[in-house]
Structures are given as C-alpha cells and as structure tokens.
Amino acid sequence: MNTPETSLLGKVATYADLYDAALLYPLPRAAQREQIGITDRPIFLGADLWTAYELSWLNARGKPQVALGRFTVPSESTHLVESKSLKLYLNSFNNTVFADIDAVRQTLHKDLSEAVWRGGVMNSSVGVQLMSPEQYAKEKITEMDGLSLDRLDLDCSHYQPAPELLSTTFNEAPVTETLYSNLLKSNCLVTGQPDWGSVSISYSGAQIDQAGLLQYIVSFRNHNEFHEHCVERIFMDIWTRCKPTKLTVYARYTRRGGVDINPWRSSHAQALPPQVRTARQ
C-alpha cells in the first residue's frame, strides 16, 4: 500500500518530460479518516478542487501549447493523489505530442480517475477542465464571502489542533452564517514545509463562539497533515463539538510547485463553490 513516507515528497526527483501515467502516486484516504473517527462512509460530501497553473504539451507540429487545468476529485474516492506526484505527472506532458487540447483533457480524465479509485470500482470520475490562453482574461481574483474572524483582537497560545477551543451558545436562537479566516496554516505531513490557506465555515445551528473558532483555526499552525486531511479534521471537530444542523468547510491553499489544492466538505448536497482564486493564490 502506498504511504506518504514512501512517496517522492522531500526527495530528489528526476523530472520526466515524456508522458508517464505511472508517475501518479495515489494515497488511501481511509487511514487518516480513521484518526478522526470515520470508520465507515463519511458523513460529508465534497471534492478536492485542484488548479494546475503549469501545464504544457506539444501540438502535431511540435509547437508548445499551454493551458490552465482544473481538476475536481470527488471526496468519496478511495484515494487522493499526492501533490508532488501530480506535478511530476503534469511535467511529463512537456515534450509529448497531443492532437489537440481535447486529447489532453481525455488523457488527464482517464489517468486521474484511475488513480483516485486505484484497485477499486470507479463510482465517480475526476472532472477536468482546461482553459486556453484566450480565456485567461475571464479569470477573477476575489476573497471569501462572509464575516472575517481575523477582525478579532485576541490571544493565541495553541499551535496544535485544539478542538476543546470550540464552543456554542445553545440557549439562544439558532443562526445561519458564514465565517472565514486567512490565518490557516499547516505543514506538509512529510517535508514539514508550510502550507498557507484561507478557510470558510458556513453553518446553521447554535451560534459558534467566534473567538474560540479563530483560536481553533490558528491551532493548526504547527500541525503536519495534508490539505485534504486538515479540512476533514476541521469539519469533524466542528460537527462533533458544535453540533450544527448544516455545515460546510472550504479551504483555499496557496500554490506550491504550480498547483493549488482547495478541499471542500459539506454535510448536505449543494453546488460546488465557484473556482475563483484569492489574491494570495
């Protein structure tokens, strides 16, 4: 079974520039989910929304082509793809000839879908969207919606996940609100390199104490875990301790190596959030 420790993270790697699907390195989701109390089907829905900014290949005449790639990985898939392996895989397109952009899209769809269901039955495939340079001008940069938690002036002293900081007020009328923070930081599980992000929390139910919620988000600062795992941990801690009737957690992490990862988890079915990057991305 693939594990983070046996991946190419933190190791010297040779960058292949000819197409090689074997470079993708899937990691099972189950082990980490067991750590946060998920031993069966998760209570949440969601997806991991990836943006690839460094995607290029050759056309039939050998002329380089470029595109921005967006990949939607369903959270119900049995595996996620380790990020460095995705970067190595995308680099393998650099000197590979494809008939057209649709051939590139079909190849990405096939390979990524196989990887995230490695060895199992594919229930839902990876969504792939490629944006050509002619479409770049339509791209927008915006910040997350909602009320900023970062406006609060408070003391922080926890730098490992501290769910005990979460609390609610159950003797008042329930609320529906969206809160966000730009102070999310965690570290790569293997290399310890910092991962910077913004996180949005939308919920209905007893009002969550905002000061405690911000201190909880800050408590991930020295925590070593992949982006997807952090968001699922945040979701489960809030769901368990605050008991909302509805909950959505969405994080947008800054890019590393030409790729950003944006996990989204929700207790209920709804449309995916818009793929609009923040200024830091």
C-alpha positions as CSV (number, residue, x, y, z in Angstrom):
1,M,0.0,0.0,0.0
2,N,1.3,3.5,-0.8
3,T,2.2,5.7,2.2
4,P,3.3,9.3,2.4
5,E,6.7,8.2,3.7
6,T,7.4,6.1,0.5
7,S,6.4,8.9,-1.9
8,L,8.8,11.3,-3.6
9,L,8.0,14.1,-1.1
10,G,11.2,15.6,0.2
11,K,13.4,13.5,-2.1
12,V,15.4,14.4,-5.2
13,A,13.3,13.5,-8.2
14,T,14.1,13.3,-11.9
15,Y,11.6,15.4,-13.9
16,A,10.4,13.3,-16.9
17,D,9.3,15.3,-19.9
18,L,7.6,12.5,-21.8
19,Y,4.1,11.3,-20.8
20,D,4.1,8.8,-18.0
21,A,0.9,8.0,-16.1
22,A,2.8,5.8,-13.7
23,L,4.2,8.9,-12.0
24,L,0.8,9.4,-10.3
25,Y,1.1,8.3,-6.6
26,P,-2.4,7.6,-5.0
27,L,-2.7,7.6,-1.2
28,P,-5.6,5.8,0.5
29,R,-8.0,8.2,2.4
30,A,-9.1,5.6,5.0
31,A,-6.1,5.7,7.3
32,Q,-6.3,9.4,8.1
33,R,-10.1,9.2,8.3
34,E,-9.9,6.6,11.0
35,Q,-7.9,9.1,13.1
36,I,-10.8,11.5,13.1
37,G,-13.4,8.9,13.8
38,I,-14.6,7.9,10.3
39,T,-14.5,4.2,10.0
40,D,-17.3,3.8,7.5
41,R,-18.9,6.1,4.9
42,P,-18.1,9.7,5.7
43,I,-21.0,11.9,6.9
44,F,-19.9,14.6,4.5
45,L,-19.9,15.2,0.7
46,G,-17.4,17.2,-1.2
47,A,-14.5,17.4,-3.5
48,D,-10.9,18.4,-3.8
49,L,-10.6,21.3,-6.3
50,W,-7.1,21.5,-7.8
51,T,-5.8,24.2,-10.1
52,A,-2.7,23.5,-12.2
53,Y,-1.0,26.6,-13.5
54,E,2.0,24.9,-15.2
55,L,0.5,22.7,-17.9
56,S,2.1,22.4,-21.4
57,W,2.4,20.0,-24.3
58,L,3.3,19.9,-28.0
59,N,0.9,20.1,-30.9
60,A,1.3,17.9,-34.0
61,R,3.8,20.4,-35.4
62,G,6.0,20.5,-32.3
63,K,4.8,23.9,-31.1
64,P,4.3,24.2,-27.3
65,Q,0.8,24.7,-26.1
66,V,-0.2,26.0,-22.6
67,A,-3.4,25.8,-20.5
68,L,-4.7,26.2,-17.0
69,G,-6.1,23.0,-15.6
70,R,-8.8,22.5,-13.1
71,F,-9.4,19.0,-11.6
72,T,-12.4,18.1,-9.4
73,V,-11.6,15.0,-7.3
74,P,-14.7,13.5,-5.5
75,S,-14.2,13.1,-1.8
76,E,-15.9,9.7,-1.9
77,S,-13.0,8.4,-4.0
78,T,-10.9,5.8,-2.2
79,H,-7.6,7.7,-2.8
80,L,-6.2,11.2,-3.2
81,V,-3.2,11.9,-5.3
82,E,0.0,13.0,-3.6
83,S,0.7,16.5,-4.8
84,K,4.4,16.1,-5.9
85,S,3.5,13.1,-8.0
86,L,0.8,15.2,-9.8
87,K,3.4,17.9,-10.5
88,L,5.8,15.2,-11.9
89,Y,3.0,13.7,-14.0
90,L,2.0,17.1,-15.4
91,N,5.6,17.8,-16.3
92,S,5.7,14.6,-18.3
93,F,3.4,16.2,-20.8
94,N,6.0,18.9,-21.7
95,N,7.6,17.2,-24.7
96,T,4.7,14.9,-25.6
97,V,2.7,15.5,-28.7
98,F,-1.1,15.6,-28.5
99,A,-3.5,16.0,-31.4
100,D,-5.4,18.8,-29.6
101,I,-6.5,20.1,-26.3
102,D,-9.3,17.7,-26.0
103,A,-6.9,14.8,-26.3
104,V,-5.0,16.2,-23.4
105,R,-8.2,16.6,-21.4
106,Q,-9.2,13.0,-22.1
107,T,-5.8,11.7,-21.0
108,L,-6.0,13.6,-17.8
109,H,-9.5,12.5,-17.1
110,K,-8.6,8.8,-17.7
111,D,-5.4,8.8,-15.6
112,L,-6.6,10.8,-12.7
113,S,-9.9,8.9,-12.4
114,E,-8.0,5.6,-12.4
115,A,-5.6,6.9,-9.7
116,V,-8.2,8.1,-7.2
117,W,-10.1,4.8,-7.4
118,R,-6.9,2.7,-7.6
119,G,-7.8,-1.0,-7.3
120,G,-11.5,-0.4,-6.7
121,V,-14.8,0.3,-8.6
122,M,-15.0,3.8,-10.0
123,N,-18.2,5.4,-8.8
124,S,-17.5,8.9,-10.0
125,S,-14.7,10.2,-12.2
126,V,-12.4,13.2,-11.9
127,G,-13.7,16.4,-13.5
128,V,-11.2,18.0,-15.9
129,Q,-11.5,21.5,-17.3
130,L,-8.7,23.0,-19.4
131,M,-8.7,26.8,-20.0
132,S,-6.8,28.1,-23.0
133,P,-4.9,31.4,-23.0
134,E,-7.7,33.0,-24.9
135,Q,-9.9,32.5,-21.8
136,Y,-7.4,33.8,-19.2
137,A,-8.9,37.4,-19.3
138,K,-12.1,36.0,-17.8
139,E,-10.3,34.8,-14.7
140,K,-11.2,36.6,-11.5
141,I,-9.5,37.1,-8.2
142,T,-11.7,37.7,-5.1
143,E,-11.8,37.0,-1.4
144,M,-14.0,34.6,0.5
145,D,-17.6,35.7,1.4
146,G,-18.8,36.1,4.9
147,L,-17.7,37.8,8.2
148,S,-13.9,37.8,8.8
149,L,-12.8,36.2,12.1
150,D,-9.5,37.9,11.7
151,R,-11.0,41.2,12.9
152,L,-11.0,39.8,16.5
153,D,-8.2,41.0,18.8
154,L,-7.4,38.0,20.9
155,D,-4.6,35.9,22.5
156,C,-3.5,32.7,20.8
157,S,-1.5,30.0,22.6
158,H,-2.3,26.7,20.9
159,Y,-0.4,25.6,17.8
160,Q,-1.6,22.0,17.5
161,P,-5.2,21.2,16.8
162,A,-7.2,22.0,19.9
163,P,-10.9,21.1,19.4
164,E,-11.6,22.0,23.0
165,L,-11.5,25.6,22.0
166,L,-14.8,25.2,20.1
167,S,-18.0,26.1,21.9
168,T,-21.5,27.2,21.1
169,T,-24.4,29.1,22.8
170,F,-27.3,26.7,23.0
171,N,-29.7,29.0,24.9
172,E,-30.2,31.5,22.1
173,A,-31.9,31.4,18.8
174,P,-30.1,29.3,16.1
175,V,-28.3,31.2,13.3
176,T,-27.1,30.7,9.8
177,E,-23.8,32.4,9.0
178,T,-20.6,32.2,7.1
179,L,-17.3,33.0,8.8
180,Y,-13.8,33.0,7.3
181,S,-10.2,33.4,8.2
182,N,-6.9,34.0,6.3
183,L,-4.9,32.7,9.2
184,L,-5.0,29.0,8.4
185,K,-1.5,27.4,8.2
186,S,-0.4,23.8,8.5
187,N,2.6,21.9,7.4
188,C,3.3,19.1,4.8
189,L,3.0,15.8,6.5
190,V,6.3,14.6,5.2
191,T,8.6,17.6,4.5
192,G,7.3,20.0,7.1
193,Q,7.1,22.8,4.6
194,P,4.4,25.4,5.4
195,D,1.0,25.3,3.7
196,W,-0.8,28.7,3.8
197,G,-4.5,29.0,3.3
198,S,-7.8,30.7,3.9
199,V,-10.8,28.8,5.3
200,S,-14.6,29.5,5.1
201,I,-17.0,27.9,7.5
202,S,-20.8,28.1,6.8
203,Y,-23.2,26.6,9.2
204,S,-26.8,26.6,10.6
205,G,-27.5,25.9,14.3
206,A,-26.4,27.1,17.7
207,Q,-24.1,30.1,17.3
208,I,-20.4,29.1,17.4
209,D,-18.2,31.3,19.6
210,Q,-16.2,33.2,17.1
211,A,-13.1,33.8,19.3
212,G,-12.8,30.2,20.1
213,L,-13.3,29.3,16.4
214,L,-10.5,31.6,15.3
215,Q,-8.2,30.3,18.1
216,Y,-9.0,26.8,16.8
217,I,-8.1,27.6,13.2
218,V,-4.8,29.2,14.4
219,S,-4.1,26.0,16.4
220,F,-3.3,24.2,13.1
221,R,-0.2,26.3,12.7
222,N,2.4,23.7,13.6
223,H,0.3,20.6,12.6
224,N,1.6,18.2,10.0
225,E,-1.1,17.0,7.7
226,F,-2.2,17.2,4.1
227,H,-4.6,19.9,3.0
228,E,-7.5,17.4,2.5
229,H,-6.9,15.9,5.9
230,C,-6.9,19.3,7.7
231,V,-10.2,20.3,6.2
232,E,-11.8,17.0,7.1
233,R,-10.4,17.3,10.6
234,I,-11.9,20.8,10.9
235,F,-15.2,19.6,9.6
236,M,-15.4,16.7,12.1
237,D,-14.3,18.7,15.1
238,I,-17.0,21.4,14.4
239,W,-19.6,18.8,13.6
240,T,-18.9,16.8,16.8
241,R,-18.4,19.6,19.3
242,C,-20.8,22.3,18.0
243,K,-23.5,20.0,16.6
244,P,-24.7,22.3,13.7
245,T,-27.7,21.1,11.6
246,K,-25.7,22.1,8.5
247,L,-22.0,22.6,7.9
248,T,-19.7,23.4,5.0
249,V,-15.9,23.9,5.3
250,Y,-14.0,25.2,2.3
251,A,-10.3,26.0,2.3
252,R,-8.2,27.6,-0.5
253,Y,-4.5,27.0,-0.1
254,T,-1.8,29.0,-1.8
255,R,0.0,27.2,-4.7
256,R,3.3,25.3,-4.4
257,G,5.0,23.9,-7.5
258,G,2.4,25.4,-9.8
259,V,-0.6,23.7,-8.1
260,D,-3.1,24.8,-5.5
261,I,-5.4,22.4,-3.6
262,N,-8.8,23.6,-2.3
263,P,-10.7,21.0,-0.3
264,W,-14.5,21.5,0.1
265,R,-16.7,19.4,2.5
266,S,-20.4,19.7,3.2
267,S,-23.0,17.9,5.3
268,H,-25.6,18.4,2.6
269,A,-25.9,18.3,-1.2
270,Q,-25.3,21.6,-2.9
271,A,-23.5,23.0,-5.9
272,L,-19.7,23.2,-5.8
273,P,-18.3,26.5,-4.8
274,P,-17.0,28.7,-7.7
275,Q,-13.4,28.1,-8.7
276,V,-12.3,31.7,-8.1
277,R,-8.9,32.1,-6.6
278,T,-7.9,34.5,-3.8
279,A,-5.3,37.2,-4.1
280,R,-2.7,35.0,-2.3
281,Q,-3.2,32.2,-4.8
